[in-house]
Every structure is written in C-alpha cells, then in structure tokens.
Amino acid sequence: MSGFPSLIADTGFFVGMISRKDKFHRPCMDAFRQHTKNTRYFSIESCLSEACFILGDMRSISELERLIQTMPLEIVSLQSSDISRSFDLMRKYEDLPMDFADAALVAVAERLDIDTVLTTDKRDFSVYKPRHTRNFKIAP
C-alpha cells in the first residue's frame, strides 16, 4: 500500500451515504468528508450488491452509482485465498452469525493490510479479530 490512508467500505457505509433517512447518513457523510483527498477507498462487489438490495429503488441505486464513480474507490476482486479465508471466518464467527460479505471484506482487508473499516456495523466489526492487526479501527 502507498503512504496514503487506506479505508475499506462495508455495505452500511454506502447505504448511509445515499439514504438520507438512514440514521447513519450524517455520520457517514462526516466520515467521508474528514478524510484527505489522498485517502484510498476499497470495497468488494458483495458490499455493493447488498447496498443495492437494501437501497431498493433505482433512484437510490443511481445515486450509489454516481458516488462510486466519483470517489477514489477501488473494487477489489476476491482471490481464491480470500474465498477460503472467508469461509474460515464464517465458521469462526457463526454465533454472530457472520455473512459472506463481512467475511470477504475482512479477508481483503487482511490481504491489503487495511486496518480501518467504514461501517455502521460496529457491533460485529468490533468483535472480528483480523490477522494483520489487533482489531479494526471503525468509522464513523
């Protein structure tokens, strides 16, 4: 990774950014604004798929499309090792339970050495213990 801050975005962050009715709208907007223009954002297809499902209507989905086209966001493709790690994580955290999107996001964060997650799911992401850091920093 470069010397610029890197963040990985979960589903809830995208929903919060788009949905003005979401209780996390303002905190997500504030978290996005507080990072420097050199911040690098990452996410995965699973999170975008979930966000589209949750947002539901084409107007909101079109807003999401505009957001991801204008922010410095890289959608990371899963490698076979990420998929294996995801299933291992889902078994480890089956009592939560951990869904595939969260597991894959953790696996990619581990691979890319990213320790900050943009998420509204503080409960679960504060429990997950990634291999590369003691725990995730969570924003907003």
C-alpha positions in Angstrom: 0.0 0.0 0.0 1.1 3.6 -0.6 1.7 6.1 2.2 -1.8 7.4 1.8 -4.5 6.4 4.3 -6.5 3.4 3.1 -10.0 2.6 4.2 -12.3 -0.3 3.3 -16.0 0.3 3.0 -18.8 -2.0 4.1 -22.4 -2.1 2.9 -23.7 0.1 5.7 -21.4 2.9 4.8 -22.7 3.0 1.2 -26.3 2.8 2.4 -25.7 5.6 4.9 -24.1 7.8 2.3 -27.0 7.5 0.0 -30.1 7.2 2.2 -31.0 10.5 3.9 -33.5 8.5 6.0 -30.8 6.3 7.4 -29.8 7.2 11.0 -26.1 6.9 9.9 -26.4 9.3 7.0 -24.8 12.3 8.7 -22.1 10.3 10.4 -21.2 8.6 7.1 -21.1 11.9 5.3 -18.9 13.4 8.0 -16.5 10.4 8.0 -16.2 10.7 4.2 -15.6 14.5 4.4 -13.0 14.2 7.2 -10.5 12.1 5.2 -8.0 13.8 3.0 -8.2 13.9 -0.8 -5.4 11.4 -0.8 -7.4 8.7 1.0 -7.7 5.5 -0.9 -11.0 3.7 -0.6 -11.6 0.0 -1.2 -14.6 -2.3 -1.2 -15.8 -5.5 -2.7 -18.6 -6.5 -5.1 -20.6 -8.2 -2.3 -21.0 -5.0 -0.4 -22.2 -3.1 -3.5 -24.7 -6.0 -4.2 -26.0 -5.8 -0.6 -26.2 -2.0 -0.8 -28.3 -2.1 -4.0 -30.6 -4.7 -2.4 -31.1 -2.6 0.7 -31.5 0.7 -1.1 -34.1 -1.0 -3.4 -35.2 1.8 -5.7 -33.4 2.8 -8.9 -33.1 6.5 -7.9 -31.1 5.5 -4.9 -29.1 2.9 -6.8 -28.3 5.6 -9.4 -27.0 7.8 -6.6 -24.9 4.9 -5.4 -23.5 4.5 -9.0 -22.6 8.3 -9.1 -20.9 8.0 -5.7 -18.7 5.1 -6.6 -17.8 6.7 -9.9 -16.7 10.0 -8.3 -15.0 8.8 -5.1 -11.5 7.3 -5.3 -12.8 3.8 -4.9 -11.3 0.5 -6.0 -13.5 -2.5 -6.1 -11.2 -5.4 -5.2 -11.8 -8.8 -6.8 -11.7 -11.7 -4.5 -8.8 -14.2 -4.9 -9.3 -17.9 -4.1 -7.4 -17.4 -0.9 -9.9 -14.6 0.1 -12.8 -17.0 -0.5 -11.2 -19.8 1.6 -10.4 -17.3 4.3 -14.0 -16.0 4.2 -15.4 -19.4 4.8 -13.0 -20.0 7.7 -14.1 -16.7 9.2 -17.8 -17.5 8.8 -17.2 -20.8 10.7 -15.2 -18.9 13.4 -18.0 -16.3 13.9 -21.0 -18.5 13.2 -22.5 -17.4 16.6 -22.9 -13.8 15.3 -23.5 -15.0 12.5 -21.0 -13.6 10.1 -22.3 -13.2 6.5 -20.2 -13.7 3.4 -19.9 -10.0 2.6 -18.4 -9.2 6.0 -16.1 -12.3 5.9 -14.8 -11.3 2.4 -14.3 -7.7 3.5 -12.2 -8.9 6.4 -10.2 -11.2 4.2 -9.5 -8.5 1.7 -8.6 -6.0 4.5 -6.1 -8.6 5.8 -4.6 -9.1 2.4 -4.3 -5.4 1.7 -3.2 -4.6 5.2 -6.1 -2.1 5.8 -7.0 -1.6 9.5 -9.8 0.9 9.2 -13.4 -0.1 8.2 -16.1 2.3 7.2 -19.1 0.6 8.6 -22.3 1.1 10.5 -22.0 -2.4 11.9 -19.8 -1.5 14.9 -21.1 -4.5 16.9 -19.8 -7.1 14.6 -16.7 -5.4 13.3 -15.6 -4.7 16.9 -15.7 -8.5 17.5 -13.9 -9.6 14.4 -10.2 -10.2 15.0 -8.2 -9.8 11.8 -4.8 -11.5 11.4 -2.9 -8.3 10.5 -3.9 -6.0 13.4 -5.2 -6.4 16.9 -8.6 -5.0 15.9 -10.2 -2.8 13.3 -10.5 0.9 13.7 -14.1 1.7 12.9 -15.6 4.8 11.3 -17.9 6.6 11.5 
